Amino acid sequence: MSRGWLLSSIALGLALGALFAAYPLWDLQVADWFFDHERAKFPLAVNYQWNLVRRAANWVPFLLLLPAVFAVLRKLVFPSAPMAMAPSVVLFLIGSFAVGPGLTSNLPLKENWGRPRPNSVQQFAGTATFQPWWRPSAGCSFVSGEASQAFWTVAPANLAPPQLRPIKETGQHLHKRVACL
């Protein structure tokens, strides 16, 4: 796995978080690009085809996690059989999914942040008052469970052999680290 991707992702998240904290109205301006003021709704939110795509996309992280879960279940049922995939890969995939989207995003943050969706704020025909993302329990569009699950798909992508990655990495140490997994 590449620490460069992880560090780049963290840096990008911190930079965007800082920008949206410094300019909280950008949140409303971006959401406004998707809002139809004449109909007073977000057209994509009520479009059958887009909702079908959204529901299908929600399954992608779980499908990517399935081989690791299968490897654990197979090992539990057949203890003497070899693991279907490297134990470090299984631990990485299940652990990162449990900690990232599970224990970090969906449990403590999403359940306790007090986040009306954009269609619930006054600027978009709702009744809630808009607040910046960093003000918990005050009504903001934060944290997205779907976005955290989608971001998790970087984890299995990092396990792909270097020759299959869309962006080639340099350095023999990275190739050796992937081969050890």
PyMOL commands that place a pseudoatom at each C-alpha (Angstrom):
pseudoatom trace, name=CA, resn=MET, resi=1, chain=A, elem=C, hetatm=0, pos=[0.000, 0.000, 0.000]
pseudoatom trace, name=CA, resn=SER, resi=2, chain=A, elem=C, hetatm=0, pos=[1.115, 3.516, -0.611]
pseudoatom trace, name=CA, resn=ARG, resi=3, chain=A, elem=C, hetatm=0, pos=[1.406, 5.953, 2.229]
pseudoatom trace, name=CA, resn=GLY, resi=4, chain=A, elem=C, hetatm=0, pos=[1.451, 8.660, -0.415]
pseudoatom trace, name=CA, resn=TRP, resi=5, chain=A, elem=C, hetatm=0, pos=[-2.204, 8.005, -1.262]
pseudoatom trace, name=CA, resn=LEU, resi=6, chain=A, elem=C, hetatm=0, pos=[-3.173, 8.001, 2.396]
pseudoatom trace, name=CA, resn=LEU, resi=7, chain=A, elem=C, hetatm=0, pos=[-1.256, 11.171, 3.179]
pseudoatom trace, name=CA, resn=SER, resi=8, chain=A, elem=C, hetatm=0, pos=[-2.599, 12.863, 0.029]
pseudoatom trace, name=CA, resn=SER, resi=9, chain=A, elem=C, hetatm=0, pos=[-6.159, 11.922, 0.966]
pseudoatom trace, name=CA, resn=ILE, resi=10, chain=A, elem=C, hetatm=0, pos=[-5.728, 13.219, 4.494]
pseudoatom trace, name=CA, resn=ALA, resi=11, chain=A, elem=C, hetatm=0, pos=[-4.160, 16.443, 3.223]
pseudoatom trace, name=CA, resn=LEU, resi=12, chain=A, elem=C, hetatm=0, pos=[-6.978, 16.949, 0.725]
pseudoatom trace, name=CA, resn=GLY, resi=13, chain=A, elem=C, hetatm=0, pos=[-9.604, 16.312, 3.413]
pseudoatom trace, name=CA, resn=LEU, resi=14, chain=A, elem=C, hetatm=0, pos=[-7.955, 18.753, 5.815]
pseudoatom trace, name=CA, resn=ALA, resi=15, chain=A, elem=C, hetatm=0, pos=[-7.607, 21.398, 3.096]
pseudoatom trace, name=CA, resn=LEU, resi=16, chain=A, elem=C, hetatm=0, pos=[-11.255, 21.075, 2.029]
pseudoatom trace, name=CA, resn=GLY, resi=17, chain=A, elem=C, hetatm=0, pos=[-12.383, 21.045, 5.649]
pseudoatom trace, name=CA, resn=ALA, resi=18, chain=A, elem=C, hetatm=0, pos=[-10.420, 24.228, 6.305]
pseudoatom trace, name=CA, resn=LEU, resi=19, chain=A, elem=C, hetatm=0, pos=[-11.817, 25.926, 3.186]
pseudoatom trace, name=CA, resn=PHE, resi=20, chain=A, elem=C, hetatm=0, pos=[-15.417, 25.042, 4.019]
pseudoatom trace, name=CA, resn=ALA, resi=21, chain=A, elem=C, hetatm=0, pos=[-14.815, 26.105, 7.644]
pseudoatom trace, name=CA, resn=ALA, resi=22, chain=A, elem=C, hetatm=0, pos=[-13.407, 29.457, 6.514]
pseudoatom trace, name=CA, resn=TYR, resi=23, chain=A, elem=C, hetatm=0, pos=[-16.099, 29.949, 3.855]
pseudoatom trace, name=CA, resn=PRO, resi=24, chain=A, elem=C, hetatm=0, pos=[-19.177, 28.071, 5.142]
pseudoatom trace, name=CA, resn=LEU, resi=25, chain=A, elem=C, hetatm=0, pos=[-21.496, 29.602, 2.560]
pseudoatom trace, name=CA, resn=TRP, resi=26, chain=A, elem=C, hetatm=0, pos=[-19.643, 27.649, -0.133]
pseudoatom trace, name=CA, resn=ASP, resi=27, chain=A, elem=C, hetatm=0, pos=[-21.547, 24.640, 1.200]
pseudoatom trace, name=CA, resn=LEU, resi=28, chain=A, elem=C, hetatm=0, pos=[-24.825, 26.314, 0.235]
pseudoatom trace, name=CA, resn=GLN, resi=29, chain=A, elem=C, hetatm=0, pos=[-23.439, 27.535, -3.080]
pseudoatom trace, name=CA, resn=VAL, resi=30, chain=A, elem=C, hetatm=0, pos=[-22.345, 24.040, -4.112]
pseudoatom trace, name=CA, resn=ALA, resi=31, chain=A, elem=C, hetatm=0, pos=[-25.694, 22.538, -3.051]
pseudoatom trace, name=CA, resn=ASP, resi=32, chain=A, elem=C, hetatm=0, pos=[-27.469, 25.291, -4.991]
pseudoatom trace, name=CA, resn=TRP, resi=33, chain=A, elem=C, hetatm=0, pos=[-25.953, 23.967, -8.233]
pseudoatom trace, name=CA, resn=PHE, resi=34, chain=A, elem=C, hetatm=0, pos=[-28.178, 20.900, -7.797]
pseudoatom trace, name=CA, resn=PHE, resi=35, chain=A, elem=C, hetatm=0, pos=[-31.342, 22.627, -6.584]
pseudoatom trace, name=CA, resn=ASP, resi=36, chain=A, elem=C, hetatm=0, pos=[-34.284, 23.544, -8.822]
pseudoatom trace, name=CA, resn=HIS, resi=37, chain=A, elem=C, hetatm=0, pos=[-35.728, 26.756, -7.354]
pseudoatom trace, name=CA, resn=GLU, resi=38, chain=A, elem=C, hetatm=0, pos=[-38.829, 26.673, -9.564]
pseudoatom trace, name=CA, resn=ARG, resi=39, chain=A, elem=C, hetatm=0, pos=[-39.864, 23.237, -8.289]
pseudoatom trace, name=CA, resn=ALA, resi=40, chain=A, elem=C, hetatm=0, pos=[-38.307, 23.761, -4.825]
pseudoatom trace, name=CA, resn=LYS, resi=41, chain=A, elem=C, hetatm=0, pos=[-36.509, 20.421, -4.814]
pseudoatom trace, name=CA, resn=PHE, resi=42, chain=A, elem=C, hetatm=0, pos=[-33.336, 18.629, -5.751]
pseudoatom trace, name=CA, resn=PRO, resi=43, chain=A, elem=C, hetatm=0, pos=[-34.293, 16.950, -9.065]
pseudoatom trace, name=CA, resn=LEU, resi=44, chain=A, elem=C, hetatm=0, pos=[-31.750, 14.152, -8.786]
pseudoatom trace, name=CA, resn=ALA, resi=45, chain=A, elem=C, hetatm=0, pos=[-33.085, 13.192, -5.351]
pseudoatom trace, name=CA, resn=VAL, resi=46, chain=A, elem=C, hetatm=0, pos=[-36.476, 12.281, -6.809]
pseudoatom trace, name=CA, resn=ASN, resi=47, chain=A, elem=C, hetatm=0, pos=[-35.287, 10.885, -10.139]
pseudoatom trace, name=CA, resn=TYR, resi=48, chain=A, elem=C, hetatm=0, pos=[-35.886, 7.122, -10.322]
pseudoatom trace, name=CA, resn=GLN, resi=49, chain=A, elem=C, hetatm=0, pos=[-32.864, 6.362, -12.519]
pseudoatom trace, name=CA, resn=TRP, resi=50, chain=A, elem=C, hetatm=0, pos=[-30.426, 8.344, -10.352]
pseudoatom trace, name=CA, resn=ASN, resi=51, chain=A, elem=C, hetatm=0, pos=[-31.810, 6.754, -7.185]
pseudoatom trace, name=CA, resn=LEU, resi=52, chain=A, elem=C, hetatm=0, pos=[-31.366, 3.337, -8.760]
pseudoatom trace, name=CA, resn=VAL, resi=53, chain=A, elem=C, hetatm=0, pos=[-27.724, 4.171, -9.553]
pseudoatom trace, name=CA, resn=ARG, resi=54, chain=A, elem=C, hetatm=0, pos=[-27.273, 5.470, -5.998]
pseudoatom trace, name=CA, resn=ARG, resi=55, chain=A, elem=C, hetatm=0, pos=[-28.725, 2.299, -4.468]
pseudoatom trace, name=CA, resn=ALA, resi=56, chain=A, elem=C, hetatm=0, pos=[-26.548, 0.116, -6.699]
pseudoatom trace, name=CA, resn=ALA, resi=57, chain=A, elem=C, hetatm=0, pos=[-23.435, 2.150, -5.849]
pseudoatom trace, name=CA, resn=ASN, resi=58, chain=A, elem=C, hetatm=0, pos=[-24.147, 1.693, -2.129]
pseudoatom trace, name=CA, resn=TRP, resi=59, chain=A, elem=C, hetatm=0, pos=[-23.530, -2.041, -2.591]
pseudoatom trace, name=CA, resn=VAL, resi=60, chain=A, elem=C, hetatm=0, pos=[-20.056, -1.627, -4.111]
pseudoatom trace, name=CA, resn=PRO, resi=61, chain=A, elem=C, hetatm=0, pos=[-18.145, -1.302, -0.790]
pseudoatom trace, name=CA, resn=PHE, resi=62, chain=A, elem=C, hetatm=0, pos=[-19.937, -4.348, 0.618]
pseudoatom trace, name=CA, resn=LEU, resi=63, chain=A, elem=C, hetatm=0, pos=[-19.171, -6.370, -2.513]
pseudoatom trace, name=CA, resn=LEU, resi=64, chain=A, elem=C, hetatm=0, pos=[-15.508, -5.394, -2.213]
pseudoatom trace, name=CA, resn=LEU, resi=65, chain=A, elem=C, hetatm=0, pos=[-15.532, -6.459, 1.443]
pseudoatom trace, name=CA, resn=LEU, resi=66, chain=A, elem=C, hetatm=0, pos=[-17.227, -9.785, 0.723]
pseudoatom trace, name=CA, resn=PRO, resi=67, chain=A, elem=C, hetatm=0, pos=[-14.074, -11.789, -0.232]
pseudoatom trace, name=CA, resn=ALA, resi=68, chain=A, elem=C, hetatm=0, pos=[-12.402, -10.869, 3.075]
pseudoatom trace, name=CA, resn=VAL, resi=69, chain=A, elem=C, hetatm=0, pos=[-15.509, -11.839, 5.057]
pseudoatom trace, name=CA, resn=PHE, resi=70, chain=A, elem=C, hetatm=0, pos=[-15.758, -15.062, 3.079]
pseudoatom trace, name=CA, resn=ALA, resi=71, chain=A, elem=C, hetatm=0, pos=[-12.088, -15.844, 3.852]
pseudoatom trace, name=CA, resn=VAL, resi=72, chain=A, elem=C, hetatm=0, pos=[-12.738, -15.428, 7.599]
pseudoatom trace, name=CA, resn=LEU, resi=73, chain=A, elem=C, hetatm=0, pos=[-15.922, -17.516, 7.530]
pseudoatom trace, name=CA, resn=ARG, resi=74, chain=A, elem=C, hetatm=0, pos=[-14.196, -20.235, 5.502]
pseudoatom trace, name=CA, resn=LYS, resi=75, chain=A, elem=C, hetatm=0, pos=[-11.348, -20.338, 8.029]
pseudoatom trace, name=CA, resn=LEU, resi=76, chain=A, elem=C, hetatm=0, pos=[-13.829, -20.594, 10.909]
pseudoatom trace, name=CA, resn=VAL, resi=77, chain=A, elem=C, hetatm=0, pos=[-15.718, -23.456, 9.249]
pseudoatom trace, name=CA, resn=PHE, resi=78, chain=A, elem=C, hetatm=0, pos=[-12.577, -25.243, 7.984]
pseudoatom trace, name=CA, resn=PRO, resi=79, chain=A, elem=C, hetatm=0, pos=[-9.810, -24.354, 10.486]
pseudoatom trace, name=CA, resn=SER, resi=80, chain=A, elem=C, hetatm=0, pos=[-7.228, -26.635, 8.895]
pseudoatom trace, name=CA, resn=ALA, resi=81, chain=A, elem=C, hetatm=0, pos=[-7.713, -25.170, 5.408]
pseudoatom trace, name=CA, resn=PRO, resi=82, chain=A, elem=C, hetatm=0, pos=[-5.343, -22.413, 4.308]
pseudoatom trace, name=CA, resn=MET, resi=83, chain=A, elem=C, hetatm=0, pos=[-6.668, -18.858, 4.243]
pseudoatom trace, name=CA, resn=ALA, resi=84, chain=A, elem=C, hetatm=0, pos=[-8.217, -17.929, 0.901]
pseudoatom trace, name=CA, resn=MET, resi=85, chain=A, elem=C, hetatm=0, pos=[-6.346, -14.617, 1.062]
pseudoatom trace, name=CA, resn=ALA, resi=86, chain=A, elem=C, hetatm=0, pos=[-3.481, -13.268, 3.129]
pseudoatom trace, name=CA, resn=PRO, resi=87, chain=A, elem=C, hetatm=0, pos=[-4.513, -12.676, 6.762]
pseudoatom trace, name=CA, resn=SER, resi=88, chain=A, elem=C, hetatm=0, pos=[-2.958, -9.197, 6.654]
pseudoatom trace, name=CA, resn=VAL, resi=89, chain=A, elem=C, hetatm=0, pos=[-5.203, -8.283, 3.704]
pseudoatom trace, name=CA, resn=VAL, resi=90, chain=A, elem=C, hetatm=0, pos=[-8.279, -9.654, 5.481]
pseudoatom trace, name=CA, resn=LEU, resi=91, chain=A, elem=C, hetatm=0, pos=[-7.424, -7.716, 8.626]
pseudoatom trace, name=CA, resn=PHE, resi=92, chain=A, elem=C, hetatm=0, pos=[-6.729, -4.553, 6.645]
pseudoatom trace, name=CA, resn=LEU, resi=93, chain=A, elem=C, hetatm=0, pos=[-9.988, -4.677, 4.679]
pseudoatom trace, name=CA, resn=ILE, resi=94, chain=A, elem=C, hetatm=0, pos=[-12.310, -5.655, 7.517]
pseudoatom trace, name=CA, resn=GLY, resi=95, chain=A, elem=C, hetatm=0, pos=[-10.523, -3.439, 10.042]
pseudoatom trace, name=CA, resn=SER, resi=96, chain=A, elem=C, hetatm=0, pos=[-10.453, -0.337, 7.847]
pseudoatom trace, name=CA, resn=PHE, resi=97, chain=A, elem=C, hetatm=0, pos=[-14.130, -0.783, 6.955]
pseudoatom trace, name=CA, resn=ALA, resi=98, chain=A, elem=C, hetatm=0, pos=[-15.117, -1.298, 10.588]
pseudoatom trace, name=CA, resn=VAL, resi=99, chain=A, elem=C, hetatm=0, pos=[-13.099, 1.668, 11.849]
pseudoatom trace, name=CA, resn=GLY, resi=100, chain=A, elem=C, hetatm=0, pos=[-13.661, 4.083, 8.927]
pseudoatom trace, name=CA, resn=PRO, resi=101, chain=A, elem=C, hetatm=0, pos=[-17.279, 3.997, 7.760]
pseudoatom trace, name=CA, resn=GLY, resi=102, chain=A, elem=C, hetatm=0, pos=[-18.463, 1.951, 10.744]
pseudoatom trace, name=CA, resn=LEU, resi=103, chain=A, elem=C, hetatm=0, pos=[-17.041, 3.137, 14.036]
pseudoatom trace, name=CA, resn=THR, resi=104, chain=A, elem=C, hetatm=0, pos=[-15.986, 6.626, 12.964]
pseudoatom trace, name=CA, resn=SER, resi=105, chain=A, elem=C, hetatm=0, pos=[-18.534, 7.922, 10.453]
pseudoatom trace, name=CA, resn=ASN, resi=106, chain=A, elem=C, hetatm=0, pos=[-21.769, 6.059, 11.006]
pseudoatom trace, name=CA, resn=LEU, resi=107, chain=A, elem=C, hetatm=0, pos=[-21.777, 5.584, 14.771]
pseudoatom trace, name=CA, resn=PRO, resi=108, chain=A, elem=C, hetatm=0, pos=[-20.391, 8.531, 16.730]
pseudoatom trace, name=CA, resn=LEU, resi=109, chain=A, elem=C, hetatm=0, pos=[-20.402, 11.272, 14.090]
pseudoatom trace, name=CA, resn=LYS, resi=110, chain=A, elem=C, hetatm=0, pos=[-23.484, 10.672, 11.973]
pseudoatom trace, name=CA, resn=GLU, resi=111, chain=A, elem=C, hetatm=0, pos=[-25.706, 9.649, 14.872]
pseudoatom trace, name=CA, resn=ASN, resi=112, chain=A, elem=C, hetatm=0, pos=[-24.686, 12.533, 17.137]
pseudoatom trace, name=CA, resn=TRP, resi=113, chain=A, elem=C, hetatm=0, pos=[-23.848, 15.449, 14.868]
pseudoatom trace, name=CA, resn=GLY, resi=114, chain=A, elem=C, hetatm=0, pos=[-27.397, 16.712, 14.275]
pseudoatom trace, name=CA, resn=ARG, resi=115, chain=A, elem=C, hetatm=0, pos=[-27.335, 16.968, 10.524]
pseudoatom trace, name=CA, resn=PRO, resi=116, chain=A, elem=C, hetatm=0, pos=[-30.356, 17.999, 8.543]
pseudoatom trace, name=CA, resn=ARG, resi=117, chain=A, elem=C, hetatm=0, pos=[-29.804, 17.291, 4.893]
pseudoatom trace, name=CA, resn=PRO, resi=118, chain=A, elem=C, hetatm=0, pos=[-29.568, 20.144, 2.384]
pseudoatom trace, name=CA, resn=ASN, resi=119, chain=A, elem=C, hetatm=0, pos=[-33.254, 19.743, 1.493]
pseudoatom trace, name=CA, resn=SER, resi=120, chain=A, elem=C, hetatm=0, pos=[-34.073, 20.424, 5.151]
pseudoatom trace, name=CA, resn=VAL, resi=121, chain=A, elem=C, hetatm=0, pos=[-32.460, 23.871, 5.372]
pseudoatom trace, name=CA, resn=GLN, resi=122, chain=A, elem=C, hetatm=0, pos=[-34.388, 27.082, 4.754]
pseudoatom trace, name=CA, resn=GLN, resi=123, chain=A, elem=C, hetatm=0, pos=[-32.370, 27.985, 1.653]
pseudoatom trace, name=CA, resn=PHE, resi=124, chain=A, elem=C, hetatm=0, pos=[-33.723, 24.850, -0.044]
pseudoatom trace, name=CA, resn=ALA, resi=125, chain=A, elem=C, hetatm=0, pos=[-37.404, 24.891, 0.972]
pseudoatom trace, name=CA, resn=GLY, resi=126, chain=A, elem=C, hetatm=0, pos=[-36.813, 23.321, 4.388]
pseudoatom trace, name=CA, resn=THR, resi=127, chain=A, elem=C, hetatm=0, pos=[-37.292, 24.628, 7.907]
pseudoatom trace, name=CA, resn=ALA, resi=128, chain=A, elem=C, hetatm=0, pos=[-33.874, 24.037, 9.515]
pseudoatom trace, name=CA, resn=THR, resi=129, chain=A, elem=C, hetatm=0, pos=[-31.284, 26.759, 9.923]
pseudoatom trace, name=CA, resn=PHE, resi=130, chain=A, elem=C, hetatm=0, pos=[-28.033, 26.268, 8.032]
pseudoatom trace, name=CA, resn=GLN, resi=131, chain=A, elem=C, hetatm=0, pos=[-24.896, 25.978, 10.148]
pseudoatom trace, name=CA, resn=PRO, resi=132, chain=A, elem=C, hetatm=0, pos=[-21.269, 25.296, 9.159]
pseudoatom trace, name=CA, resn=TRP, resi=133, chain=A, elem=C, hetatm=0, pos=[-20.048, 21.697, 9.169]
pseudoatom trace, name=CA, resn=TRP, resi=134, chain=A, elem=C, hetatm=0, pos=[-17.925, 22.205, 12.262]
pseudoatom trace, name=CA, resn=ARG, resi=135, chain=A, elem=C, hetatm=0, pos=[-20.818, 23.173, 14.543]
pseudoatom trace, name=CA, resn=PRO, resi=136, chain=A, elem=C, hetatm=0, pos=[-22.158, 19.862, 15.951]
pseudoatom trace, name=CA, resn=SER, resi=137, chain=A, elem=C, hetatm=0, pos=[-25.802, 19.441, 16.944]
pseudoatom trace, name=CA, resn=ALA, resi=138, chain=A, elem=C, hetatm=0, pos=[-26.651, 22.645, 15.149]
pseudoatom trace, name=CA, resn=GLY, resi=139, chain=A, elem=C, hetatm=0, pos=[-27.761, 21.322, 11.769]
pseudoatom trace, name=CA, resn=CYS, resi=140, chain=A, elem=C, hetatm=0, pos=[-25.306, 20.718, 8.994]
pseudoatom trace, name=CA, resn=SER, resi=141, chain=A, elem=C, hetatm=0, pos=[-24.636, 18.388, 6.093]
pseudoatom trace, name=CA, resn=PHE, resi=142, chain=A, elem=C, hetatm=0, pos=[-22.053, 16.300, 7.833]
pseudoatom trace, name=CA, resn=VAL, resi=143, chain=A, elem=C, hetatm=0, pos=[-21.186, 13.307, 8.097]
pseudoatom trace, name=CA, resn=SER, resi=144, chain=A, elem=C, hetatm=0, pos=[-22.150, 11.278, 5.041]
pseudoatom trace, name=CA, resn=GLY, resi=145, chain=A, elem=C, hetatm=0, pos=[-22.182, 7.538, 5.605]
pseudoatom trace, name=CA, resn=GLU, resi=146, chain=A, elem=C, hetatm=0, pos=[-22.387, 6.944, 1.865]
pseudoatom trace, name=CA, resn=ALA, resi=147, chain=A, elem=C, hetatm=0, pos=[-19.377, 9.177, 1.206]
pseudoatom trace, name=CA, resn=SER, resi=148, chain=A, elem=C, hetatm=0, pos=[-17.316, 7.444, 3.880]
pseudoatom trace, name=CA, resn=GLN, resi=149, chain=A, elem=C, hetatm=0, pos=[-18.161, 4.047, 2.397]
pseudoatom trace, name=CA, resn=ALA, resi=150, chain=A, elem=C, hetatm=0, pos=[-17.307, 5.292, -1.089]
pseudoatom trace, name=CA, resn=PHE, resi=151, chain=A, elem=C, hetatm=0, pos=[-13.983, 6.667, 0.159]
pseudoatom trace, name=CA, resn=TRP, resi=152, chain=A, elem=C, hetatm=0, pos=[-13.232, 3.293, 1.776]
pseudoatom trace, name=CA, resn=THR, resi=153, chain=A, elem=C, hetatm=0, pos=[-13.046, 1.752, -1.707]
pseudoatom trace, name=CA, resn=VAL, resi=154, chain=A, elem=C, hetatm=0, pos=[-9.548, 3.272, -1.866]
pseudoatom trace, name=CA, resn=ALA, resi=155, chain=A, elem=C, hetatm=0, pos=[-8.492, 0.547, 0.619]
pseudoatom trace, name=CA, resn=PRO, resi=156, chain=A, elem=C, hetatm=0, pos=[-9.025, -2.430, -1.717]
pseudoatom trace, name=CA, resn=ALA, resi=157, chain=A, elem=C, hetatm=0, pos=[-7.761, -0.348, -4.647]
pseudoatom trace, name=CA, resn=ASN, resi=158, chain=A, elem=C, hetatm=0, pos=[-4.461, 0.073, -2.796]
pseudoatom trace, name=CA, resn=LEU, resi=159, chain=A, elem=C, hetatm=0, pos=[-4.126, -3.711, -2.699]
pseudoatom trace, name=CA, resn=ALA, resi=160, chain=A, elem=C, hetatm=0, pos=[-4.179, -4.047, -6.480]
pseudoatom trace, name=CA, resn=PRO, resi=161, chain=A, elem=C, hetatm=0, pos=[-0.854, -4.983, -8.046]
pseudoatom trace, name=CA, resn=PRO, resi=162, chain=A, elem=C, hetatm=0, pos=[1.035, -1.894, -9.232]
pseudoatom trace, name=CA, resn=GLN, resi=163, chain=A, elem=C, hetatm=0, pos=[0.663, -2.851, -12.895]
pseudoatom trace, name=CA, resn=LEU, resi=164, chain=A, elem=C, hetatm=0, pos=[-3.146, -2.731, -12.543]
pseudoatom trace, name=CA, resn=ARG, resi=165, chain=A, elem=C, hetatm=0, pos=[-3.289, 0.654, -10.825]
pseudoatom trace, name=CA, resn=PRO, resi=166, chain=A, elem=C, hetatm=0, pos=[-4.301, 3.606, -12.969]
pseudoatom trace, name=CA, resn=ILE, resi=167, chain=A, elem=C, hetatm=0, pos=[-1.499, 5.729, -11.475]
pseudoatom trace, name=CA, resn=LYS, resi=168, chain=A, elem=C, hetatm=0, pos=[1.874, 4.029, -11.473]
pseudoatom trace, name=CA, resn=GLU, resi=169, chain=A, elem=C, hetatm=0, pos=[3.990, 4.351, -8.362]
pseudoatom trace, name=CA, resn=THR, resi=170, chain=A, elem=C, hetatm=0, pos=[7.743, 4.492, -8.396]
pseudoatom trace, name=CA, resn=GLY, resi=171, chain=A, elem=C, hetatm=0, pos=[10.157, 2.683, -6.142]
pseudoatom trace, name=CA, resn=GLN, resi=172, chain=A, elem=C, hetatm=0, pos=[10.874, -0.987, -5.731]
pseudoatom trace, name=CA, resn=HIS, resi=173, chain=A, elem=C, hetatm=0, pos=[9.949, -0.882, -2.034]
pseudoatom trace, name=CA, resn=LEU, resi=174, chain=A, elem=C, hetatm=0, pos=[6.275, -0.332, -2.901]
pseudoatom trace, name=CA, resn=HIS, resi=175, chain=A, elem=C, hetatm=0, pos=[6.241, -3.335, -5.224]
pseudoatom trace, name=CA, resn=LYS, resi=176, chain=A, elem=C, hetatm=0, pos=[7.810, -5.477, -2.515]
pseudoatom trace, name=CA, resn=ARG, resi=177, chain=A, elem=C, hetatm=0, pos=[5.320, -4.253, 0.113]
pseudoatom trace, name=CA, resn=VAL, resi=178, chain=A, elem=C, hetatm=0, pos=[2.345, -5.180, -2.073]
pseudoatom trace, name=CA, resn=ALA, resi=179, chain=A, elem=C, hetatm=0, pos=[3.886, -8.575, -2.836]
pseudoatom trace, name=CA, resn=CYS, resi=180, chain=A, elem=C, hetatm=0, pos=[4.222, -9.256, 0.917]
pseudoatom trace, name=CA, resn=LEU, resi=181, chain=A, elem=C, hetatm=0, pos=[0.503, -8.806, 1.466]
for i in range(1, 181): cmd.bond("trace and resi %d" % i, "trace and resi %d" % (i + 1))
show_as sticks, trace
zoom trace
